[in-house]
Amino acid sequence: MPLVLPGEEVSLNEPGRQFARHHHLKGYAALIVSGSCDEAGDRGRFRACAGDVLIHRSFEAHQDRIGPCG
């Protein structure tokens, strides 16, 4: 069973951090301010870099890996 996160958090993630497959209760947009993030989810795999926005629907499952620069 995936981890459930509220989807209203603001976070700064350290380089190399990994998040197991999970979903959020509410839809949200994730703005990559700096560094990069690899995400694998219900709609495929994406590499997001600074300036990219990842849109997530409610309960959309995904896993994340923060890039080497955070």
N, CA, C, O and CB atoms as a CASP TS submission, in Angstrom:
PFRMAT TS
TARGET T0000
AUTHOR 0000-0000-0000
METHOD Language model
MODEL 1
PARENT N/A
ATOM      1  N   MET     1       0.850  -1.174   0.000  1.00  0.00           N
ATOM      2  CA  MET     1       0.000   0.000   0.000  1.00  0.00           C
ATOM      3  C   MET     1       0.897   1.239   0.000  1.00  0.00           C
ATOM      4  O   MET     1       1.797   1.339   0.834  1.00  0.00           O
ATOM      5  CB  MET     1      -0.968  -0.003   1.227  1.00  0.00           C
ATOM      6  N   PRO     2       0.673   2.181  -0.912  1.00  0.00           N
ATOM      7  CA  PRO     2       1.524   3.359  -0.987  1.00  0.00           C
ATOM      8  C   PRO     2       1.347   4.299   0.205  1.00  0.00           C
ATOM      9  O   PRO     2       0.296   4.341   0.845  1.00  0.00           O
ATOM     10  CB  PRO     2       1.245   4.103  -2.263  1.00  0.00           C
ATOM     11  N   LEU     3       2.375   5.023   0.468  1.00  0.00           N
ATOM     12  CA  LEU     3       2.356   6.073   1.477  1.00  0.00           C
ATOM     13  C   LEU     3       1.439   7.187   0.996  1.00  0.00           C
ATOM     14  O   LEU     3       1.413   7.488  -0.198  1.00  0.00           O
ATOM     15  CB  LEU     3       3.790   6.611   1.762  1.00  0.00           C
ATOM     16  N   VAL     4       0.688   7.804   1.900  1.00  0.00           N
ATOM     17  CA  VAL     4      -0.194   8.915   1.548  1.00  0.00           C
ATOM     18  C   VAL     4       0.361  10.196   2.163  1.00  0.00           C
ATOM     19  O   VAL     4       0.596  10.260   3.370  1.00  0.00           O
ATOM     20  CB  VAL     4      -1.656   8.650   2.032  1.00  0.00           C
ATOM     21  N   LEU     5       0.568  11.215   1.330  1.00  0.00           N
ATOM     22  CA  LEU     5       1.031  12.526   1.782  1.00  0.00           C
ATOM     23  C   LEU     5      -0.057  13.553   1.497  1.00  0.00           C
ATOM     24  O   LEU     5      -0.817  13.385   0.544  1.00  0.00           O
ATOM     25  CB  LEU     5       2.369  12.926   1.084  1.00  0.00           C
ATOM     26  N   PRO     6      -0.153  14.619   2.304  1.00  0.00           N
ATOM     27  CA  PRO     6      -1.261  15.553   2.152  1.00  0.00           C
ATOM     28  C   PRO     6      -1.248  16.357   0.856  1.00  0.00           C
ATOM     29  O   PRO     6      -2.319  16.742   0.387  1.00  0.00           O
ATOM     30  CB  PRO     6      -1.263  16.487   3.291  1.00  0.00           C
ATOM     31  N   GLY     7      -0.092  16.628   0.254  1.00  0.00           N
ATOM     32  CA  GLY     7      -0.049  17.375  -0.992  1.00  0.00           C
ATOM     33  C   GLY     7      -0.076  18.877  -0.821  1.00  0.00           C
ATOM     34  O   GLY     7      -0.303  19.599  -1.792  1.00  0.00           O
ATOM     35  N   GLU     8       0.147  19.366   0.377  1.00  0.00           N
ATOM     36  CA  GLU     8       0.149  20.810   0.612  1.00  0.00           C
ATOM     37  C   GLU     8       1.453  21.259   1.251  1.00  0.00           C
ATOM     38  O   GLU     8       1.512  22.323   1.866  1.00  0.00           O
ATOM     39  CB  GLU     8      -1.030  21.209   1.497  1.00  0.00           C
ATOM     40  N   GLU     9       2.492  20.457   1.108  1.00  0.00           N
ATOM     41  CA  GLU     9       3.749  20.789   1.748  1.00  0.00           C
ATOM     42  C   GLU     9       4.661  21.593   0.828  1.00  0.00           C
ATOM     43  O   GLU     9       4.562  21.516  -0.396  1.00  0.00           O
ATOM     44  CB  GLU     9       4.447  19.530   2.197  1.00  0.00           C
ATOM     45  N   VAL    10       5.538  22.353   1.439  1.00  0.00           N
ATOM     46  CA  VAL    10       6.618  23.036   0.730  1.00  0.00           C
ATOM     47  C   VAL    10       7.881  22.375   1.228  1.00  0.00           C
ATOM     48  O   VAL    10       8.096  22.268   2.436  1.00  0.00           O
ATOM     49  CB  VAL    10       6.624  24.616   0.975  1.00  0.00           C
ATOM     50  N   SER    11       8.725  21.927   0.301  1.00  0.00           N
ATOM     51  CA  SER    11       9.894  21.193   0.764  1.00  0.00           C
ATOM     52  C   SER    11      11.153  21.563  -0.004  1.00  0.00           C
ATOM     53  O   SER    11      11.104  21.965  -1.167  1.00  0.00           O
ATOM     54  CB  SER    11       9.649  19.713   0.651  1.00  0.00           C
ATOM     55  N   LEU    12      12.265  21.418   0.669  1.00  0.00           N
ATOM     56  CA  LEU    12      13.595  21.569   0.100  1.00  0.00           C
ATOM     57  C   LEU    12      14.246  20.219   0.300  1.00  0.00           C
ATOM     58  O   LEU    12      14.402  19.767   1.434  1.00  0.00           O
ATOM     59  CB  LEU    12      14.428  22.756   0.772  1.00  0.00           C
ATOM     60  N   ASN    13      14.626  19.574  -0.776  1.00  0.00           N
ATOM     61  CA  ASN    13      15.125  18.205  -0.691  1.00  0.00           C
ATOM     62  C   ASN    13      16.618  18.128  -0.958  1.00  0.00           C
ATOM     63  O   ASN    13      17.135  18.752  -1.885  1.00  0.00           O
ATOM     64  CB  ASN    13      14.385  17.318  -1.666  1.00  0.00           C
ATOM     65  N   GLU    14      17.294  17.359  -0.137  1.00  0.00           N
ATOM     66  CA  GLU    14      18.729  17.210  -0.273  1.00  0.00           C
ATOM     67  C   GLU    14      19.075  16.331  -1.481  1.00  0.00           C
ATOM     68  O   GLU    14      18.271  15.493  -1.890  1.00  0.00           O
ATOM     69  CB  GLU    14      19.323  16.617   1.008  1.00  0.00           C
ATOM     70  N   PRO    15      20.268  16.521  -2.049  1.00  0.00           N
ATOM     71  CA  PRO    15      20.694  15.746  -3.215  1.00  0.00           C
ATOM     72  C   PRO    15      20.584  14.241  -2.973  1.00  0.00           C
ATOM     73  O   PRO    15      20.936  13.744  -1.904  1.00  0.00           O
ATOM     74  CB  PRO    15      22.127  16.105  -3.586  1.00  0.00           C
ATOM     75  N   GLY    16      20.092  13.530  -3.980  1.00  0.00           N
ATOM     76  CA  GLY    16      20.009  12.074  -3.926  1.00  0.00           C
ATOM     77  C   GLY    16      18.863  11.496  -3.124  1.00  0.00           C
ATOM     78  O   GLY    16      18.707  10.276  -3.077  1.00  0.00           O
ATOM     79  N   ARG    17      18.060  12.329  -2.495  1.00  0.00           N
ATOM     80  CA  ARG    17      16.941  11.808  -1.692  1.00  0.00           C
ATOM     81  C   ARG    17      15.964  11.055  -2.579  1.00  0.00           C
ATOM     82  O   ARG    17      15.682  11.483  -3.698  1.00  0.00           O
ATOM     83  CB  ARG    17      16.212  12.955  -0.951  1.00  0.00           C
ATOM     84  N   GLN    18      15.447   9.941  -2.087  1.00  0.00           N
ATOM     85  CA  GLN    18      14.481   9.146  -2.840  1.00  0.00           C
ATOM     86  C   GLN    18      13.197   8.996  -2.032  1.00  0.00           C
ATOM     87  O   GLN    18      13.220   8.830  -0.813  1.00  0.00           O
ATOM     88  CB  GLN    18      15.066   7.758  -3.195  1.00  0.00           C
ATOM     89  N   PHE    19      12.096   9.056  -2.738  1.00  0.00           N
ATOM     90  CA  PHE    19      10.786   8.871  -2.141  1.00  0.00           C
ATOM     91  C   PHE    19      10.167   7.622  -2.763  1.00  0.00           C
ATOM     92  O   PHE    19      10.025   7.536  -3.983  1.00  0.00           O
ATOM     93  CB  PHE    19       9.875  10.132  -2.352  1.00  0.00           C
ATOM     94  N   ALA    20       9.802   6.666  -1.932  1.00  0.00           N
ATOM     95  CA  ALA    20       9.132   5.454  -2.422  1.00  0.00           C
ATOM     96  C   ALA    20       7.805   5.838  -3.077  1.00  0.00           C
ATOM     97  O   ALA    20       7.301   6.943  -2.872  1.00  0.00           O
ATOM     98  CB  ALA    20       8.897   4.434  -1.260  1.00  0.00           C
ATOM     99  N   ARG    21       7.256   4.939  -3.851  1.00  0.00           N
ATOM    100  CA  ARG    21       5.975   5.191  -4.516  1.00  0.00           C
ATOM    101  C   ARG    21       4.943   5.616  -3.468  1.00  0.00           C
ATOM    102  O   ARG    21       4.793   4.975  -2.428  1.00  0.00           O
ATOM    103  CB  ARG    21       5.486   3.922  -5.296  1.00  0.00           C
ATOM    104  N   HIS    22       4.237   6.707  -3.764  1.00  0.00           N
ATOM    105  CA  HIS    22       3.282   7.282  -2.822  1.00  0.00           C
ATOM    106  C   HIS    22       2.237   8.073  -3.603  1.00  0.00           C
ATOM    107  O   HIS    22       2.339   8.222  -4.821  1.00  0.00           O
ATOM    108  CB  HIS    22       4.000   8.190  -1.775  1.00  0.00           C
ATOM    109  N   HIS    23       1.251   8.569  -2.902  1.00  0.00           N
ATOM    110  CA  HIS    23       0.278   9.469  -3.513  1.00  0.00           C
ATOM    111  C   HIS    23      -0.139  10.518  -2.491  1.00  0.00           C
ATOM    112  O   HIS    23       0.107  10.371  -1.293  1.00  0.00           O
ATOM    113  CB  HIS    23      -0.958   8.684  -4.037  1.00  0.00           C
ATOM    114  N   HIS    24      -0.774  11.577  -2.982  1.00  0.00           N
ATOM    115  CA  HIS    24      -1.209  12.695  -2.155  1.00  0.00           C
ATOM    116  C   HIS    24      -2.726  12.767  -2.174  1.00  0.00           C
ATOM    117  O   HIS    24      -3.359  12.388  -3.160  1.00  0.00           O
ATOM    118  CB  HIS    24      -0.588  14.026  -2.644  1.00  0.00           C
ATOM    119  N   LEU    25      -3.304  13.249  -1.094  1.00  0.00           N
ATOM    120  CA  LEU    25      -4.757  13.342  -0.988  1.00  0.00           C
ATOM    121  C   LEU    25      -5.353  14.365  -1.936  1.00  0.00           C
ATOM    122  O   LEU    25      -6.481  14.199  -2.400  1.00  0.00           O
ATOM    123  CB  LEU    25      -5.145  13.680   0.419  1.00  0.00           C
ATOM    124  N   LYS    26      -4.602  15.430  -2.230  1.00  0.00           N
ATOM    125  CA  LYS    26      -5.088  16.497  -3.101  1.00  0.00           C
ATOM    126  C   LYS    26      -4.136  16.682  -4.275  1.00  0.00           C
ATOM    127  O   LYS    26      -2.943  16.395  -4.179  1.00  0.00           O
ATOM    128  CB  LYS    26      -5.242  17.818  -2.319  1.00  0.00           C
ATOM    129  N   GLY    27      -4.684  17.164  -5.380  1.00  0.00           N
ATOM    130  CA  GLY    27      -3.844  17.500  -6.523  1.00  0.00           C
ATOM    131  C   GLY    27      -2.970  18.702  -6.189  1.00  0.00           C
ATOM    132  O   GLY    27      -3.312  19.508  -5.324  1.00  0.00           O
ATOM    133  N   TYR    28      -1.840  18.814  -6.880  1.00  0.00           N
ATOM    134  CA  TYR    28      -0.938  19.935  -6.639  1.00  0.00           C
ATOM    135  C   TYR    28       0.028  20.084  -7.796  1.00  0.00           C
ATOM    136  O   TYR    28       0.125  19.207  -8.655  1.00  0.00           O
ATOM    137  CB  TYR    28      -0.170  19.746  -5.323  1.00  0.00           C
ATOM    138  N   ALA    29       0.736  21.188  -7.814  1.00  0.00           N
ATOM    139  CA  ALA    29       1.791  21.443  -8.789  1.00  0.00           C
ATOM    140  C   ALA    29       3.115  21.506  -8.044  1.00  0.00           C
ATOM    141  O   ALA    29       3.213  22.144  -6.996  1.00  0.00           O
ATOM    142  CB  ALA    29       1.529  22.764  -9.588  1.00  0.00           C
ATOM    143  N   ALA    30       4.136  20.843  -8.586  1.00  0.00           N
ATOM    144  CA  ALA    30       5.478  20.881  -8.005  1.00  0.00           C
ATOM    145  C   ALA    30       6.366  21.707  -8.928  1.00  0.00           C
ATOM    146  O   ALA    30       6.602  21.315 -10.071  1.00  0.00           O
ATOM    147  CB  ALA    30       6.060  19.433  -7.801  1.00  0.00           C
ATOM    148  N   LEU    31       6.856  22.838  -8.449  1.00  0.00           N
ATOM    149  CA  LEU    31       7.755  23.709  -9.198  1.00  0.00           C
ATOM    150  C   LEU    31       9.186  23.368  -8.814  1.00  0.00           C
ATOM    151  O   LEU    31       9.537  23.402  -7.634  1.00  0.00           O
ATOM    152  CB  LEU    31       7.446  25.214  -8.927  1.00  0.00           C
ATOM    153  N   ILE    32      10.008  23.042  -9.793  1.00  0.00           N
ATOM    154  CA  ILE    32      11.418  22.773  -9.540  1.00  0.00           C
ATOM    155  C   ILE    32      12.141  24.112  -9.623  1.00  0.00           C
ATOM    156  O   ILE    32      12.276  24.689 -10.701  1.00  0.00           O
ATOM    157  CB  ILE    32      12.011  21.721 -10.565  1.00  0.00           C
ATOM    158  N   VAL    33      12.605  24.599  -8.477  1.00  0.00           N
ATOM    159  CA  VAL    33      13.239  25.912  -8.398  1.00  0.00           C
ATOM    160  C   VAL    33      14.708  25.831  -8.794  1.00  0.00           C
ATOM    161  O   VAL    33      15.222  26.722  -9.470  1.00  0.00           O
ATOM    162  CB  VAL    33      13.105  26.489  -6.986  1.00  0.00           C
ATOM    163  N   SER    34      15.381  24.766  -8.374  1.00  0.00           N
ATOM    164  CA  SER    34      16.773  24.541  -8.763  1.00  0.00           C
ATOM    165  C   SER    34      17.043  23.044  -8.719  1.00  0.00           C
ATOM    166  O   SER    34      16.277  22.290  -8.120  1.00  0.00           O
ATOM    167  CB  SER    34      17.764  25.319  -7.829  1.00  0.00           C
ATOM    168  N   GLY    35      18.118  22.618  -9.345  1.00  0.00           N
ATOM    169  CA  GLY    35      18.457  21.203  -9.364  1.00  0.00           C
ATOM    170  C   GLY    35      17.547  20.437 -10.303  1.00  0.00           C
ATOM    171  O   GLY    35      17.061  20.984 -11.293  1.00  0.00           O
ATOM    172  N   SER    36      17.315  19.158  -9.989  1.00  0.00           N
ATOM    173  CA  SER    36      16.497  18.305 -10.851  1.00  0.00           C
ATOM    174  C   SER    36      15.808  17.227 -10.026  1.00  0.00           C
ATOM    175  O   SER    36      16.131  17.008  -8.858  1.00  0.00           O
ATOM    176  CB  SER    36      17.358  17.663 -11.958  1.00  0.00           C
ATOM    177  N   CYS    37      14.854  16.564 -10.659  1.00  0.00           N
ATOM    178  CA  CYS    37      14.082  15.507 -10.021  1.00  0.00           C
ATOM    179  C   CYS    37      13.656  14.513 -11.096  1.00  0.00           C
ATOM    180  O   CYS    37      13.154  14.912 -12.147  1.00  0.00           O
ATOM    181  CB  CYS    37      12.843  16.085  -9.263  1.00  0.00           C
ATOM    182  N   ASP    38      13.852  13.230 -10.840  1.00  0.00           N
ATOM    183  CA  ASP    38      13.331  12.181 -11.714  1.00  0.00           C
ATOM    184  C   ASP    38      12.071  11.652 -11.050  1.00  0.00           C
ATOM    185  O   ASP    38      12.065  11.339  -9.860  1.00  0.00           O
ATOM    186  CB  ASP    38      14.391  11.029 -11.959  1.00  0.00           C
ATOM    187  N   GLU    39      11.007  11.555 -11.833  1.00  0.00           N
ATOM    188  CA  GLU    39       9.747  11.075 -11.293  1.00  0.00           C
ATOM    189  C   GLU    39       9.189   9.975 -12.183  1.00  0.00           C
ATOM    190  O   GLU    39       9.196  10.097 -13.408  1.00  0.00           O
ATOM    191  CB  GLU    39       8.738  12.226 -11.158  1.00  0.00           C
ATOM    192  N   ALA    40       8.708   8.906 -11.571  1.00  0.00           N
ATOM    193  CA  ALA    40       8.046   7.816 -12.290  1.00  0.00           C
ATOM    194  C   ALA    40       6.668   7.647 -11.673  1.00  0.00           C
ATOM    195  O   ALA    40       6.539   7.411 -10.472  1.00  0.00           O
ATOM    196  CB  ALA    40       8.877   6.473 -12.222  1.00  0.00           C
ATOM    197  N   GLY    41       5.635   7.770 -12.508  1.00  0.00           N
ATOM    198  CA  GLY    41       4.294   7.695 -11.967  1.00  0.00           C
ATOM    199  C   GLY    41       3.296   7.103 -12.930  1.00  0.00           C
ATOM    200  O   GLY    41       3.660   6.463 -13.917  1.00  0.00           O
ATOM    201  N   ASP    42       2.035   7.324 -12.629  1.00  0.00           N
ATOM    202  CA  ASP    42       0.936   6.776 -13.417  1.00  0.00           C
ATOM    203  C   ASP    42       0.972   7.240 -14.871  1.00  0.00           C
ATOM    204  O   ASP    42       0.471   6.538 -15.751  1.00  0.00           O
ATOM    205  CB  ASP    42      -0.384   7.162 -12.793  1.00  0.00           C
ATOM    206  N   ARG    43       1.554   8.410 -15.139  1.00  0.00           N
ATOM    207  CA  ARG    43       1.585   8.950 -16.504  1.00  0.00           C
ATOM    208  C   ARG    43       2.956   8.840 -17.169  1.00  0.00           C
ATOM    209  O   ARG    43       3.194   9.473 -18.198  1.00  0.00           O
ATOM    210  CB  ARG    43       1.159  10.394 -16.486  1.00  0.00           C
ATOM    211  N   GLY    44       3.855   8.049 -16.598  1.00  0.00           N
ATOM    212  CA  GLY    44       5.159   7.842 -17.223  1.00  0.00           C
ATOM    213  C   GLY    44       6.312   8.325 -16.371  1.00  0.00           C
ATOM    214  O   GLY    44       6.160   8.613 -15.184  1.00  0.00           O
ATOM    215  N   ARG    45       7.484   8.409 -17.015  1.00  0.00           N
ATOM    216  CA  ARG    45       8.708   8.857 -16.340  1.00  0.00           C
ATOM    217  C   ARG    45       9.103  10.226 -16.876  1.00  0.00           C
ATOM    218  O   ARG    45       9.010  10.501 -18.072  1.00  0.00           O
ATOM    219  CB  ARG    45       9.867   7.834 -16.539  1.00  0.00           C
ATOM    220  N   PHE    46       9.549  11.076 -15.952  1.00  0.00           N
ATOM    221  CA  PHE    46       9.926  12.440 -16.328  1.00  0.00           C
ATOM    222  C   PHE    46      11.196  12.853 -15.607  1.00  0.00           C
ATOM    223  O   PHE    46      11.423  12.461 -14.463  1.00  0.00           O
ATOM    224  CB  PHE    46       8.790  13.428 -16.012  1.00  0.00           C
ATOM    225  N   ARG    47      12.025  13.645 -16.278  1.00  0.00           N
ATOM    226  CA  ARG    47      13.140  14.320 -15.628  1.00  0.00           C
ATOM    227  C   ARG    47      12.794  15.798 -15.643  1.00  0.00           C
ATOM    228  O   ARG    47      12.676  16.400 -16.711  1.00  0.00           O
ATOM    229  CB  ARG    47      14.527  14.026 -16.346  1.00  0.00           C
ATOM    230  N   ALA    48      12.631  16.380 -14.478  1.00  0.00           N
ATOM    231  CA  ALA    48      12.282  17.790 -14.352  1.00  0.00           C
ATOM    232  C   ALA    48      13.508  18.563 -13.881  1.00  0.00           C
ATOM    233  O   ALA    48      14.248  18.105 -13.011  1.00  0.00           O
ATOM    234  CB  ALA    48      11.091  17.987 -13.370  1.00  0.00           C
ATOM    235  N   CYS    49      13.712  19.737 -14.466  1.00  0.00           N
ATOM    236  CA  CYS    49      14.838  20.614 -14.117  1.00  0.00           C
ATOM    237  C   CYS    49      14.290  21.970 -13.686  1.00  0.00           C
ATOM    238  O   CYS    49      13.092  22.233 -13.784  1.00  0.00           O
ATOM    239  CB  CYS    49      15.829  20.774 -15.322  1.00  0.00           C
ATOM    240  N   ALA    50      15.187  22.819 -13.209  1.00  0.00           N
ATOM    241  CA  ALA    50      14.794  24.150 -12.737  1.00  0.00           C
ATOM    242  C   ALA    50      13.882  24.836 -13.763  1.00  0.00           C
ATOM    243  O   ALA    50      14.201  24.900 -14.950  1.00  0.00           O
ATOM    244  CB  ALA    50      16.049  25.021 -12.464  1.00  0.00           C
ATOM    245  N   GLY    51      12.756  25.341 -13.286  1.00  0.00           N
ATOM    246  CA  GLY    51      11.778  26.016 -14.130  1.00  0.00           C
ATOM    247  C   GLY    51      10.638  25.125 -14.585  1.00  0.00           C
ATOM    248  O   GLY    51       9.617  25.630 -15.051  1.00  0.00           O
ATOM    249  N   ASP    52      10.784  23.806 -14.462  1.00  0.00           N
ATOM    250  CA  ASP    52       9.721  22.876 -14.847  1.00  0.00           C
ATOM    251  C   ASP    52       8.674  22.776 -13.740  1.00  0.00           C
ATOM    252  O   ASP    52       8.973  22.978 -12.564  1.00  0.00           O
ATOM    253  CB  ASP    52      10.305  21.480 -15.160  1.00  0.00           C
ATOM    254  N   VAL    53       7.446  22.462 -14.138  1.00  0.00           N
ATOM    255  CA  VAL    53       6.346  22.254 -13.200  1.00  0.00           C
ATOM    256  C   VAL    53       5.752  20.876 -13.469  1.00  0.00           C
ATOM    257  O   VAL    53       5.409  20.554 -14.607  1.00  0.00           O
ATOM    258  CB  VAL    53       5.257  23.379 -13.334  1.00  0.00           C
ATOM    259  N   LEU    54       5.632  20.068 -12.427  1.00  0.00           N
ATOM    260  CA  LEU    54       4.984  18.762 -12.525  1.00  0.00           C
ATOM    261  C   LEU    54       3.596  18.877 -11.898  1.00  0.00           C
ATOM    262  O   LEU    54       3.461  19.284 -10.744  1.00  0.00           O
ATOM    263  CB  LEU    54       5.838  17.641 -11.820  1.00  0.00           C
ATOM    264  N   ILE    55       2.572  18.518 -12.660  1.00  0.00           N
ATOM    265  CA  ILE    55       1.194  18.598 -12.196  1.00  0.00           C
ATOM    266  C   ILE    55       0.754  17.204 -11.736  1.00  0.00           C
ATOM    267  O   ILE    55       0.944  16.220 -12.450  1.00  0.00           O
ATOM    268  CB  ILE    55       0.251  19.145 -13.322  1.00  0.00           C
ATOM    269  N   HIS    56       0.171  17.129 -10.551  1.00  0.00           N
ATOM    270  CA  HIS    56      -0.285  15.859  -9.994  1.00  0.00           C
ATOM    271  C   HIS    56      -1.768  15.945  -9.666  1.00  0.00           C
ATOM    272  O   HIS    56      -2.227  16.918  -9.066  1.00  0.00           O
ATOM    273  CB  HIS    56       0.528  15.485  -8.734  1.00  0.00           C
ATOM    274  N   ARG    57      -2.505  14.931 -10.060  1.00  0.00           N
ATOM    275  CA  ARG    57      -3.918  14.843  -9.703  1.00  0.00           C
ATOM    276  C   ARG    57      -4.051  14.183  -8.332  1.00  0.00           C
ATOM    277  O   ARG    57      -3.114  13.538  -7.861  1.00  0.00           O
ATOM    278  CB  ARG    57      -4.717  14.048 -10.778  1.00  0.00           C
ATOM    279  N   SER    58      -5.183  14.337  -7.705  1.00  0.00           N
ATOM    280  CA  SER    58      -5.446  13.662  -6.435  1.00  0.00           C
ATOM    281  C   SER    58      -5.226  12.167  -6.589  1.00  0.00           C
ATOM    282  O   SER    58      -5.679  11.569  -7.565  1.00  0.00           O
ATOM    283  CB  SER    58      -6.882  13.948  -5.947  1.00  0.00           C
ATOM    284  N   PHE    59      -4.542  11.567  -5.645  1.00  0.00           N
ATOM    285  CA  PHE    59      -4.287  10.123  -5.577  1.00  0.00           C
ATOM    286  C   PHE    59      -3.458   9.558  -6.730  1.00  0.00           C
ATOM    287  O   PHE    59      -3.390   8.340  -6.891  1.00  0.00           O
ATOM    288  CB  PHE    59      -5.583   9.405  -5.529  1.00  0.00           C
ATOM    289  N   GLU    60      -2.832  10.410  -7.529  1.00  0.00           N
ATOM    290  CA  GLU    60      -1.950   9.929  -8.595  1.00  0.00           C
ATOM    291  C   GLU    60      -0.660   9.409  -7.951  1.00  0.00           C
ATOM    292  O   GLU    60       0.040  10.155  -7.266  1.00  0.00           O
ATOM    293  CB  GLU    60      -1.642  11.069  -9.644  1.00  0.00           C
ATOM    294  N   ALA    61      -0.355   8.140  -8.171  1.00  0.00           N
ATOM    295  CA  ALA    61       0.818   7.529  -7.536  1.00  0.00           C
ATOM    296  C   ALA    61       2.094   7.845  -8.324  1.00  0.00           C
ATOM    297  O   ALA    61       2.083   7.883  -9.554  1.00  0.00           O
ATOM    298  CB  ALA    61       0.630   6.000  -7.420  1.00  0.00           C
ATOM    299  N   HIS    62       3.186   8.071  -7.600  1.00  0.00           N
ATOM    300  CA  HIS    62       4.479   8.327  -8.224  1.00  0.00           C
ATOM    301  C   HIS    62       5.601   8.119  -7.212  1.00  0.00           C
ATOM    302  O   HIS    62       5.371   8.089  -6.003  1.00  0.00           O
ATOM    303  CB  HIS    62       4.531   9.756  -8.801  1.00  0.00           C
ATOM    304  N   GLN    63       6.805   7.976  -7.726  1.00  0.00           N
ATOM    305  CA  GLN    63       8.000   7.935  -6.873  1.00  0.00           C
ATOM    306  C   GLN    63       8.957   8.980  -7.404  1.00  0.00           C
ATOM    307  O   GLN    63       8.920   9.319  -8.586  1.00  0.00           O
ATOM    308  CB  GLN    63       8.669   6.502  -6.852  1.00  0.00           C
ATOM    309  N   ASP    64       9.816   9.492  -6.533  1.00  0.00           N
ATOM    310  CA  ASP    64      10.717  10.578  -6.894  1.00  0.00           C
ATOM    311  C   ASP    64      12.148  10.266  -6.480  1.00  0.00           C
ATOM    312  O   ASP    64      12.404   9.577  -5.493  1.00  0.00           O
ATOM    313  CB  ASP    64      10.259  11.882  -6.254  1.00  0.00           C
ATOM    314  N   ARG    65      13.078  10.809  -7.282  1.00  0.00           N
ATOM    315  CA  ARG    65      14.498  10.752  -6.925  1.00  0.00           C
ATOM    316  C   ARG    65      15.061  12.141  -7.194  1.00  0.00           C
ATOM    317  O   ARG    65      15.040  12.617  -8.329  1.00  0.00           O
ATOM    318  CB  ARG    65      15.281   9.628  -7.745  1.00  0.00           C
ATOM    319  N   ILE    66      15.559  12.781  -6.157  1.00  0.00           N
ATOM    320  CA  ILE    66      16.127  14.114  -6.282  1.00  0.00           C
ATOM    321  C   ILE    66      17.505  14.001  -6.918  1.00  0.00           C
ATOM    322  O   ILE    66      18.271  13.100  -6.578  1.00  0.00           O
ATOM    323  CB  ILE    66      16.207  14.821  -4.903  1.00  0.00           C
ATOM    324  N   GLY    67      17.825  14.899  -7.832  1.00  0.00           N
ATOM    325  CA  GLY    67      19.088  14.872  -8.557  1.00  0.00           C
ATOM    326  C   GLY    67      20.294  15.191  -7.677  1.00  0.00           C
ATOM    327  O   GLY    67      20.139  15.503  -6.496  1.00  0.00           O
ATOM    328  N   PRO    68      21.498  15.113  -8.252  1.00  0.00           N
ATOM    329  CA  PRO    68      22.728  15.299  -7.487  1.00  0.00           C
ATOM    330  C   PRO    68      22.939  16.728  -6.962  1.00  0.00           C
ATOM    331  O   PRO    68      23.772  16.938  -6.080  1.00  0.00           O
ATOM    332  CB  PRO    68      23.893  14.913  -8.337  1.00  0.00           C
ATOM    333  N   CYS    69      22.209  17.699  -7.485  1.00  0.00           N
ATOM    334  CA  CYS    69      22.331  19.085  -7.000  1.00  0.00           C
ATOM    335  C   CYS    69      21.169  19.490  -6.111  1.00  0.00           C
ATOM    336  O   CYS    69      21.047  20.658  -5.739  1.00  0.00           O
ATOM    337  CB  CYS    69      22.426  20.044  -8.172  1.00  0.00           C
ATOM    338  N   GLY    70      20.318  18.539  -5.768  1.00  0.00           N
ATOM    339  CA  GLY    70      19.164  18.848  -4.913  1.00  0.00           C
ATOM    340  C   GLY    70      17.993  19.359  -5.695  1.00  0.00           C
ATOM    341  O   GLY    70      16.950  19.662  -5.117  1.00  0.00           O
TER
END
